[in-house]
Amino acid sequence: MAACTGPTVHLARLLFLFTAALLLLSSWVTANTNARPDGGFTNAGRSAALTGDAPRSSAESSPPHSEDAPSEGKEKRTARSLTGAHKSKSVVRKPKVFSRKPKVVKKSKPVVRKGVSPSVAKETATDCPPLGLESLKVKDTQLRASSYKRRGLGPHRARLNIQSGIEDGDIYDGAWCAQERDRKQWLEVDALRLTRFTGVILQGRNSIWSWDVVHSYKVLLSNDSQAWTSCMNGTEEAVFEGNTDAETPVLALLGHAGSTVARYIRINPQTWYQNGTQGSICLRAEVLGCTLPDPHAAHAAADKLDFRHHDYKDMRKLMRAVREACPDITRVYSIGKSYTGLQLVAMEISDNPGKHELGEPEFRYVAGMHGNEVLGRELLLSLMQYMCREYKKGNQRVVRLVQETRVHLLPSMNPDGYEMAFKKGSELSGWALGRYSYEGIDMNHNFADLNSVMWTAIELETDRSKLINHYFPIPEQYASEDAFVASETRAVIDWMQNIPFVLGANLHGGELVVTYPFDMTRDWAPQEHTPTPDDSFFRWLATAYASTNQVMSNPDRRPCHNKDFIRYNNIINGAAWHNVPGSMNDFSYLHTNCFEVTVELSCDKFPHASELPAEWENNRESLLVYMEQVHRGIKGVVRDKDTDAGISDAVIKVDDIDHHIRSAADGDYWRLLNPGEYRVTASAEGYLPSSRTCQVMYDYFPTICDFRLAKVPEQRVREILGKGGKLPKDLQLRLRRLRLRKLRLSGKAIDRRRAAAASAKRAKTMSARFSRTFVD
């Protein structure tokens, strides 16, 4: 095992090195020609890329080398590395040790002792959680470096999975990059208290313009940031294997418990990608460690819930447990299957589960559209437990939600992608592993593009009265079986069409912001503010979540990656951030009645399990407040004036808002609106429209605006005569008035046509006379 010891010089060590040199010189040729392909020794090219003189015991005492070992002409061997527990790019590797004597190799002991499986090695490494470079738990002031090129490449950018901006050279670059190119460079992390460090995870620089990675590095520890000791591998300073590409996280284990306790840790790059004179020392990192004296201390959450990451089986088990604990208010059901056959399981929470109640709005949360953005999944599983428990305890806020709202929670829209990310773990899954479906589809771009349909119709149609502004039909080519549409996407669309959802939110990860439609720009620009007719209410919805989220509402927090959303109050129009054609939010708004926003929950897409209690505390109030917004605006029932039956598919129009909604199967409707006074009109095929003024207050309850529509006389006559009945006198009078009105209108029309014909005849006569006069 690699261990960290002080820089004391021992006589025994000198004798050992001398003896080892004599013994190994005699077997040098044999060892050089029998290199093992399984990693016992690396090949010549790899060995040359990782060679170099080892610094003494600290970065400050390192020799001033500015080039890798190939330029020095030295040839050395490295210790065997151990691959990770799962077959993928991310690996758990042992430190590579380089002898200080040229052409003499001493084989070091393996980092993981013989008999320990890779899976056990991974479990050992992940016993201690990350300090929080990726999640921003580690503040910028806790990060220092020997040097850096510019502000955008400072030590505060050395965070695992941090994403760079589009422009090269801005303040949002994708790594820490040292100003100098030698082995004296270091990145330092202050843990603020004594910590047992267990591992380091490294990535290269995230950039579309540059390619920089660190191939190998040393790790140094200190209690005062002045005197430093190196992590050792037996009698040699341990050199850990870094990255071969810029995006795959690589984990290195540091050693046993007592040997790696310190407050400060430094990463000291040894070799890096050179590319002539262009290569730079650049890296992103995360550090694993347990703070002392209690290495297993967890966040003290007020709610005792099952805070851990749940794979598919554990998720199903937890949902069944909630169902059994609260059978009267919960129902577990499937909306379809993933590509590999995993069920897309949802939970309904309502006082009458399994049935749509007249006047009760339907609400949904969807998480896990991108399988590696896992926080939303765990928050919804926690929300199920919380609502069940609080309902049984009589929490009036939760009781009111359950009794007055039908809540649907879909914790995993992309279970196939989640399983891929889950197998790698929270710190090793990288930025994109598990994002896409099993077929490689990004489901956030996979819904029908109805925006283009709407904008094309607006450009081509000259008569605006013929345009529709809601319930846009799905294009035939999209609905065909040959269309490249994920099975998960089709299942969600069917779900939307079968349940009259009013409000929803799509939970993502990787940023801290709430976005609202439209997500797609009108002219396919990379980013452009593209509001909906309900822009003011969408801003209300986004603010309702962002302003009650403990992290988003913190004015002192730092940006996650390359955009400062704090200046926008943590909300933004989706298209103003970046263009997203085929988003679920836009589809939901244009094809159904449902208003939906996207919530980016955290900078870290896959936070460590130890951070879940804190994340629940950050989002619990926001989740509840946002659900309560489904009761804002107006609601009512559109009924037949004569039969009192509900009228389905009735159109609800609000003056000055060019977006209508429709009534559900029983005639009930919900129109989300900000406080104010509105003129509302209800209309349906075969009925006369009806209008009324509705006042929306700031209260929790919506304003009731019912409508009773009378059939048009022709429709009513057909129904009565079809039943063999006699027309009532009031209907006879209305029909007579209608006939007289039609006669008057037709008479006026005849008069206008006659006048037009006479005028044309006179004009023709005058023209003929003028022609004769001209000829004469």
LUMLUMLUM-173930 format. One record per residue (C-alpha): y, x, z. Coordinates in steps of 0.05 Angstrom, whole numbers, plus 5000, padded with zeros to 4 digits. Layout:
<pts>
YXZ;...
</pts>
This chain:
<pts>
500050005000;507050224986;510850335051;517850545070;518351165115;523851645137;525452285098;522152755148;518753365118;511653465144;507754115139;501353715128;504453405067;506054085037;498954335049;496153695019;500353764956;498254494948;490854334955;491353734909;494754154856;489154664856;483754134852;487053714798;488854294753;481454424741;480253704718;486653604679;483553604609;478053124629;482952644662;487552684602;482152494552;478751934591;484551464603;482150774619;484550194575;484649704633;490650024666;487250574706;491951034667;497350824618;497351054546;501351644524;507151244497;507750824560;507051434604;512551794567;517151194573;516351174649;516651914667;522152274703;523652704763;523452294827;529852304869;529252554940;529852014992;536051644971;540051454910;545751904932;541152514933;538152394864;539052924811;544252734759;539552544702;542552094648;536552044603;529351814610;523652304616;521952344542;528252754532;526053234586;519353364552;515153224614;508552864614;506052494675;501351934697;502551294734;498550904786;494550304763;498249634762;495548964782;496948354739;498847684769;494247134791;495346724727;494946924655;502146934632;507947394621;510247424694;506247944731;505348214802;505248964794;503849564838;508850124842;507950684792;508351364823;510551984786;508652674811;514253174819;510153744789;509753764713;502953684681;499653544747;497852834765;495752574832;492751884829;495951444882;492450894920;492850194891;498249754919;493249194933;487449484970;480549424939;477248754946;483748354948;484247874890;490647784848;491447074875;491347344947;496547864926;501047304900;500146904965;501847525006;508147644966;510546934971;509346865046;516647035055;521746625017;527246894971;533647105004;537346664955;540647064901;538646534850;540345944894;547046254915;544846254987;546546994984;554147024976;557847484928;560447884987;553248075005;552348434938;554749134923;553449644869;554550384855;558750204794;559649654743;562449614673;567249034684;568148414726;563447994684;557948504695;559248594769;554048574824;555447834836;552147714768;545548054789;542247394804;535347194779;535746714719;543346724716;545646524646;551146864607;556746544569;556946494493;562547014485;560847744496;565548074545;567747464585;567447404660;560747034657;555847564633;548347544646;546848114694;549648694734;550749294689;552349974717;558250364689;554251014689;547551154657;543951584709;538951524766;544451504818;545950764804;543950224853;544649484870;545149324944;543648674980;545948545051;541148065086;546148015144;540548105195;534048485204;529148255151;522048415133;522648535059;516248375021;517948374947;523048474892;523348064828;526848354768;529448094701;533448414645;540248214620;541247504593;545447574530;545347364457;548948004438;545748554480;538648744501;538249144566;532349204614;530349674671;523349954660;522250244730;525950304796;525550524868;527050114930;530950384989;532250085058;537450175111;539949875176;547050115170;548250215095;549150955107;542351275120;537151055069;529551125066;525251025005;519150585000;513151044996;506451014962;502351465007;505952125006;510051974944;516251574933;514150914902;516750764832;515950034815;514649774746;520449354718;521248944655;518949014584;523148414561;529548104586;527147424609;520247484642;520847574718;516548144745;514648164819;513348814857;510348814927;513549274978;508349365033;505949175102;510248825153;512649365201;514449865147;519749465109;524249195164;531549315151;538148955139;540049265072;535849375010;537649754947;534649734878;535150424846;533550414771;529651024745;528350874672;531350364625;531650164553;535750704519;536950494446;540351154432;547051134467;547350374471;542450204526;545350054595;542649974665;542749224672;538648754715;538048084749;534148044814;531447644872;529047934938;523547644981;523947725056;522947405125;528647445174;526947675244;524847505297;521846865269;519446995198;517046275189;523345935213;524945355166;531144935156;531644435212;531843795172;533643145207;528342775167;521142975179;518542905108;513243265068;517643845044;513444244996;512044294922;507043764899;502743874838;500043274800;494343134848;498643214910;504042774879;499042214866;496342294937;503242254969;505141634928;498641294950;500241475022;507141155017;504040544984;499040475042;504540575094;509040035063;504639565022;509638985026;515339344992;512039854945;507939854882;505140454844;504340364769;503740774706;508440714646;503941134600;500641814593;502742514576;500042894517;494343174560;492742504591;496442554657;499241894681;506841784682;506641474751;512541074779;513740744845;517340074853;520839924919;522939204928;521838624976;517838284922;514438854883;511538704815;516438144798;523438104771;527537644816;533237234787;539837584800;536838214829;538838844789;533739354766;535240094782;531540724761;531441464777;527841924727;526142644744;522343204712;524343094639;524343844637;518044044675;520844674705;526844314736;523044104797;528043924850;528943214824;521443094830;521343304903;527642914919;524642274892;518242394931;522442484993;526441864976;520141444973;518041695042;524941605071;525940885046;519040675070;520140965139;527340725147;525540025124;520139985177;525140245229;530139695209;535540145180;540239605154;542840015096;535840135069;533639415085;539439155044;537739604986;530439384986;532138644992;537638634940;535339154889;528939294851;528440054852;523940454805;522641194816;519341624762;518542314794;515342674735;516842484662;513843144638;507743284683;504643754632;510744214634;511044184710;503844404717;505345024675;511345214717;507845044783;502145524768;507146094762;511045924824;518245824841;520746524828;516246744771;516746154724;523146414692;528445994659;524445614607;516945604624;515044874630;521544594602;518244304541;512543814533;505544064518;507243974444;513544404451;518443814449;525043804488;525143084511;532543104525;533543134449;527642684431;530441984436;532941614374;539841844351;543441174353;550241514358;549941724285;547741024265;553740724301;558941224275;556341174203;556940414206;564040474232;565940934174;562840494120;564339794143;571239534126;570338874163;570139064237;567838364257;561138524225;560039144268;555439134328;557039544390;550639464431;543139364424;542739814364;535739764333;531240374330;530840664260;524240544224;522841274211;523441414286;518740854305;513341074256;507041414282;508442034241;515142154274;515542774318;516442384382;513142584447;508242084477;512242134542;518641934504;515241334473;512641114542;519641144572;522640754513;517340204524;519040214598;526440124582;525039534536;520439174584;524939204646;532238994645;535039614678;542339604697;543540304724;539840964725;540441714732;536642284700;535542854749;535743564721;536744264748;539944924732;547244724746;551444344796;554943784758;554343054739;555042894664;556242214632;555841944561;556742064506;552542694505;553142774430;559442984393;561642544335;562343094283;556743554309;561744014341;558844484394;563044134447;568143584443;570243034491;566842404465;567941814511;564541134511;568440474515;566240474589;568941174602;572740974665;566640674698;562241264679;567341714712;566841274774;559241334774;559342094765;564442164821;560441714867;554742224865;558642874860;563642714916;558042554966;553743154949;554643685002;554344274955;558243984897;563843744943;564544434975;571044714946;569145424965;562545454927;561945934868;559945724797;552545754780;552546104713;558046114661;562345494671;566645304731;565544554741;569444544806;575844514765;573243854735;571443574804;564143704787;563743164733;564343234658;563342844594;556643084567;559143234497;565043624526;559944094558;555244174499;552643754442;546143384458;543742934401;538142464419;539442444494;536441914539;543241734567;546241564499;540041194477;540040784541;547340584532;546740394459;539840074458;539539724526;544139464580;542940074625;548540564643;545741254659;548441934679;545242624685;545342974752;544543734751;542143834822;542144584836;543445264806;536145434816;531445024771;525445164816;527945274887;523145564938;519445064983;523345335043;529845075011;527444365001;529644095070;536744345057;536744064987;534643385015;540343405064;545043585007;542943004963;540542445009;547242095016;548642184942;542041864922;543441254966;550841184946;549141214873;543840674879;548940224913;553440254852;548639784816;552039224855;559039384829;562238934777;560238224759;553637864754;551337164741;546736694703;547936404634;544935694634;544135114586;549234584606;544334014595;537634284618;540134804669;535135304640;536936034634;539036274565;536136944546;539537444500;546437144513;552037624495;556937804551;563538044524;569238344566;576038344533;578839034516;572039384525;568439464459;561439454488;557538824503;551238704544;546038154541;542637694590;535437804611;529537334599;531536854655;538836844635;541337314690;546037884673;549738464706;556138774678;558239414712;565839444719;571139784760;575439364807;580438934768;581338274732;577438144668;576937594616;569537494603;566237094547;558936874543;555936664477;549036514450;545936284385;546235524380;551435464436;558935414440;562036034473;565135984541;570436424573;573036534644;576937034686;573037444735;576037864791;572338494813;573738724883;572239364921;566839024962;559539234961;557538564932;558938394858;563137814836;559037204815;560936954745;556136414721;556536084653;554135404629;553935364554;553834724513;549734704450;553434624384;552933884362;548334024303;543434394347;543533834399;542733284347;536733634317;533433694385;534732954403;532632674337;526533124336;524332784400;525632094372;531431964419;538131604410;544631984407;549031854468;556031574458;559532224478;555632604425;557032064373;564532124388;564232884383;560532844317;565632354290;571332804310;567833394279;566833014213;574132804212;576233524225;571733764170;574633234123;581733444140;580034174130;576434034065;582333594041;587134154056;582734634019;582534173959;590034103960;590834863963;586134953904;589834413863;596534733879;593835413859;591135133793;597834793776;601635423792;597035823746;597935303691;605435343696;605336093694;600936083632;605735593597;611836023614;608236643588;606736293522;613936073513;616436783527;611737073475;614136593421;621336743437;620037493432;616637423364;622236993336;
</pts>
